Amino acid sequence: MNDSLCRKPDGPYLIESAPKLKQYVAAKAAREIAQRILSPLSICSAAVAGYRAELRQVLDAEAIYLGVSK
């Protein structure tokens, strides 16, 4: 009885024999590098946008007086 769940292909494995494998691997590496470079920038951009939205809300809010009312 064969304990393997999958049978081996008759020819070469499809992924390794794909004609555009090197091109795919290079494009994937380029995407990962770009993501690592741009990820901190997008985090900083989101933080600045959140800060500006919060500041805008605070500046547009009505004044709150906690003392004795007139």
Secondary structure by P-SEA (a helix, b strand, c coil): cccccbbbbccccccccccaaaaaaaaaaaaaaaaaaaaaaaaaaaaaaaaaaaaaaaaacccccccccc
